[in-house]
Amino acid sequence: MSETDFDAVIIGGGFYGCAIAIYLAKNRGFKRVLLVERESSLLLRASYNNQARVHNGYHYPRSFTTAYRSRLNLPKFVRDWPEAVNQEFTKLYAISRRNSKVTAKQFVRFCTDIGAEIQTADPAMRKLFEPRLIEDVYLVKEYAFNSTLIANKARLELLESGVDLLLDTQVASISKATSGELSIAICDTGGERKVLSSRYIFNCSYSGINQLKGDFPGVKTELKQEITEMALMKMPAPLADLGITVMDGPFFSLMPFPAKGLHTLSHVRYTPHLQWRDEPGISPYEKLSDYPRISQVDRMVRDVSRYLPSLSKAQYVESLFEVKTILMKNESDDGRPILFEKYEDLPRCFSILGGKIDNIYDVLEKLDAEHLD
Ligand SMILES: Cc1cc2nc3c(=O)[nH]c(=O)nc-3n(C[C@H](O)[C@H](O)[C@H](O)COP(=O)(O)OP(=O)(O)OC[C@H]3O[C@@H](n4cnc5c(N)ncnc54)[C@H](O)[C@@H]3O)c2cc1C
């Protein structure tokens, strides 16, 4: 083999690319694995700029499969990334009296169906909410992850597994080489281009999943891209050790964001800023960098304070803007299945998009079933 040949090249050093690179090296015996990331470090994009919720099913009353799979995957995530999971806060789900797609009674039945723990919250917790707007409040079990600690552990495991890492480097195209291998054109931030060859390619580039040129046909699954804003806030004392989600409609969540010791505030109406149907040639990363990031935090705070008056005392710090990539088919049920694609005309190239962090176990199950020689 020449110096530039690899058994597998993984495109994208987010959580998925890292976890898959480690899996290939440790569990599937791949010897020469290369992980290529366009940013200057690992887990800087969606894997950092998110709500940090380790899902446990509660969030998906309209998608039983997503809820149920989250129930199965959460314990595995806690087992594999224990140092990155924060369990030390109280998590409440509340049901709005108006405009909710689920009633309190339906929510309790749904939690029972998926086997998720739920209790009526005690009076001190219920007092935080405006009773004319909130039907009921429940104490549940849901955790938050620290993406900086995930990145630190991933970096160590990549090193231990002998995975090569190329940062500040973008994959521009994938093509079929005459030898039957795949060739990958890469470009670093200085503009230097290089072509590598590999037996397998794993495209884990999330928002960038459709932007590879050459023989890559684009993903078959229709995707929606959304510029999102989550506000990072310092919570006042009554809310400091809480995570709160109001279901299920035009409401909000506040969640601990362990990587910064703050909370994220997100709102179904004001977190999405701009959306478009994903297409090759429209780079979501460029679209975000050209976007004037005018915060909608004032609107979030105004609306959330109606339900949760003490939130008006929260202190705004900054906003995380990111592109969220969602499967079109799940627009109505809010489900988060994985995208796992192979291509007849580009054998041994896989595209993988997880939808949420714990779905990695659905991806690994799919990979376990693949004959990777
Ligand atoms: C606003 C928001 C809130 C969310 N909340 C949650 C939540 O609470 N819980 C949860 O589980 N999930 C949540 N998610 C989803 C979760 O963030 C994603 O499922 C997960 O981070 C995807 O990981 P990834 O590795 O696929 O993507 P990323 O972390 O984005 O990694 C993809 C990487 O590929 C790199 N890349 C792209 N193109 C190229 C290229 N051509 N060459 C080289 N590198 C490239 C990018 O720079 C990036 O680092 C949220 C997402 C968003 C945006």
The ligand as an ORCA input file, in Angstrom:
! r2SCAN-3c Opt
* xyz 0 1
  C     -29.937     23.165     18.099
  C     -29.700     21.695     18.262
  C     -30.136     21.062     19.409
  C     -29.929     19.685     19.568
  N     -30.254     19.106     20.755
  C     -29.921     17.823     20.978
  C     -30.101     17.228     22.261
  O     -30.504     17.881     23.209
  N     -29.781     15.910     22.403
  C     -29.300     15.164     21.374
  O     -29.035     13.968     21.565
  N     -29.094     15.702     20.160
  C     -29.379     17.005     19.946
  N     -29.147     17.578     18.724
  C     -28.648     16.727     17.640
  C     -27.172     16.421     17.843
  O     -26.480     17.617     18.060
  C     -26.674     15.713     16.605
  O     -27.414     14.543     16.375
  C     -25.214     15.274     16.733
  O     -24.416     16.261     17.298
  C     -24.720     14.930     15.360
  O     -23.375     14.546     15.468
  P     -22.535     14.490     14.158
  O     -21.199     14.004     14.501
  O     -23.304     13.769     13.101
  O     -22.528     16.025     13.659
  P     -21.462     17.196     13.923
  O     -21.096     17.295     15.331
  O     -21.970     18.431     13.240
  O     -20.203     16.643     13.166
  C     -20.070     16.685     11.770
  C     -18.671     17.189     11.516
  O     -18.373     17.077     10.139
  C     -17.526     18.161      9.798
  N     -17.601     18.283      8.341
  C     -18.683     18.606      7.599
  N     -18.379     18.532      6.288
  C     -17.077     18.166      6.204
  C     -16.194     17.926      5.116
  N     -16.585     18.039      3.838
  N     -14.917     17.586      5.384
  C     -14.477     17.459      6.684
  N     -15.286     17.664      7.743
  C     -16.570     18.005      7.503
  C     -18.122     19.331     10.562
  O     -17.195     20.376     10.743
  C     -18.522     18.667     11.866
  O     -17.540     18.793     12.873
  C     -29.318     18.944     18.526
  C     -28.860     19.600     17.381
  C     -29.017     20.957     17.256
  C     -28.441     21.653     16.063
*
